[in-house]
């Protein structure tokens, strides 16, 4: 196995594997399995994976792991029974954000900007994902019940997967360190900081919001 494939395998292991402790907690307490949440995130992560692959973004393996994890949680919910179907603020943000993104992408397509569609899907989906953290963060800013041990394990694995993606797969720190000549030689394109950051947009978002959420959960 090549070094690149090994790195991607590690990312997939942690991004998909993070759902194992969540599944254990959900099996023990099926009321924690909100099928609306996992269904919305299944659609969102599938869109992100598609858009990342089309644009040749190496970080697609992270969203791919999340997609299979969310799909597995939907199937677990249906198989276990006792799940909830609660369309709360986070779910509405994801769904409306997704619908808005699809609408904009469709308009771009019909206006003859077919090449911009994957970028619209990617950026729009990440923005929807960022916004969807707000209700959860707001909930943890007020007195709340302590989350189960399994949730903390799952979030820790999510964070490991995101870190591996940024450092080893997307190699964001290395790209930012390169001078323009070196970058152009290695990547066969000019160095543009905003485009480099855009490629890692989803990973950067999670690198910031996951630890913040865990901190608020634990306090």
N, C-alpha and C positions, 0 to 999 in steps of 0.2 A: 504494500500500500504506500503510495506517495505521501510526502509530508502534507501536501495540500488536502488530499482526501482524508488523512488522519485528523487534521484540524477541523474539517467540516463534520466528520463523524463525531468528534467530541462535542461540537456545538449542537448537533442534532440530539446526541445522548442527553445533554443537560436541558435543552429547550423542550424536548418531548418528555424526557424523564421527570421533569419538574411536576408533571401532572399526576405522577404515581402517588406521591403523598397526598395531593389534593383529592385523588380518587379514593384513597384509603379513608380519609376524613369524611368524604361524601358518602361512602358506603356505610360508615358507622352512624353518620348523621345525615340521612338523605334530604332533609329539609334544607341543607346547605347547597344542594345541587339545583341551582337556578338555571333551568334549561334555556331560558330566554337569553341569559348572559352568554352561555357557551355557544348557543346558536348564532348570536350576533357576531361574536368574535371568530367563529369558524368562517363566516362569510368574509369578514374583514381581513383575516390573515391569508385566506386564499387569494384575495385580490392583491394584497401586498406581495405575495410570492410570485404571482403571475407578472406583475409590473416590474419587480426586481429582476426576474429572469430575462424578460424582454430587453431590459436596459443593461443586461450583463453586470448587474450588481452582485458581488460575491456574497453579500449578506443574506441572500435569499434562503440560505439553509436555516437561518434562525427563524424566519417567519414560517418556513415549511414545517419545522418542528412544532411551532405553536399551532399551526393549522391541524396537524394530526392529533395534537394534545387536546385541543378544543373539540374536535370531532369525536375523539374517544370519550370525552366527558359527556357529550350529548348521548352517545350510545349507552354509556354506563347509566345515565339518568333514566333512559327509557327502559333499560333492562332491570334496574334496581327498583324503580317505582318510588313513590313517596316524595318525588322531587317537587320543586316549586316552579311556577311560571310567572315571574314578576318582572314586568316591563317598567323598571325604574328609570331615573334620570340618565344613568350611564348607558343603559340599553337604547333609550331614545336618541341619545347623542350619537351613538354608533350607527343606528339605523338611518337617522336623518342625514348624518354626515356622509354615509355611504350612498344614499339616494342622491344627495346633492353632487357628490363626486361623479357618479355615473351620468347624471344629467349634463354636467360640464364636459365630461369626456365625450359624450354623444354629440353635443353641439360642436366641439372641436373637430370631431370626425367628419361631420357634415359640412363644416366650413373648409374642409380640405387640409386640416392639420393632423392627419392621421399619425404622423410621427411623434406628436406631442401627447397622444392619448395615454401611453404607459406612464409618462411623467405626471400627468394630471391624476391618474389613478393612485400612483404611489404617494405623492405629496398630500393629496386629499385624504387618503386613508390614514396616513400618519397624523395629520391634523385632527381627524376625528378620534383617533386613539388617544392623543394627548388630552383632548377636551374631556374624554370619557373618564379620565382619572379624577376629575374635579369632584364629582359627587362622593366618591370613596374617600378622598382626602378630607372633604368637608365633614363627612361622618366621623372620621377619626380625630377631628379637632375638638369634638365635644366628648363628654364621658361616654364610654362604650364598653361592651363586654370584651374580655380578653380573647383574642383569636386562639384557635387550637394550635397545638404544637405542629401539626401536619402542614398548616398554612405557612408557618415560618420556614419549614424545610423546603416547601415548594418554591417560595420566593427566593430563598438562598440559591437554589438550583437555577432559577430564572436568571438571577444576577450573574452567576458563573457563566452561563451560556452567552449572555450579552457581552460580558467582559472578554471572553474568548473570541467572540465575533469581531469586536472592535480592534483588539490587539493582534490576533493571529490570522483571521480570515480577511477582514477588510483592511487590516494593517494601517489604520488611520494615523496613529502616531508617526509611523515610518513615512507615510505619504506627506505629512505636514512638515517633517524634518528635511525632506529632500529639497535641493535647490531646483530651479526651473529646468536647467539642462539635464540633470540626473533624472528628474521626473519624466521629462519628455522622452528620454532614452528608454526608460523601463516600461512606461505605460503607453508609449506611442501617441501621445496627445499632450497639448500644453497644460501646464499646471494652473488650475483655477480653483482657488480655495473654496468658494461657495459651492461649486459642483462636487468637490471632494466631500464637503460636509453634508451636502444633500444625499449623496450615496449612503452615508452612514446615519441619516436622519432618524430612522427608526431605532437604531441601536443607541444613539446618543440620548434620544427621548427616554428610553427605558433605563439607561444608566443613571439618569437623574431622578426619574419618578419612582422607580422601584425601591431604592433605598429610602427615599422620603416617605413612601407609603409604609414600609416596614417600621421605620422610626416612629411614625404616628400611631401605628397599630400597637407597638410595644410599650408606649409611654403611659 
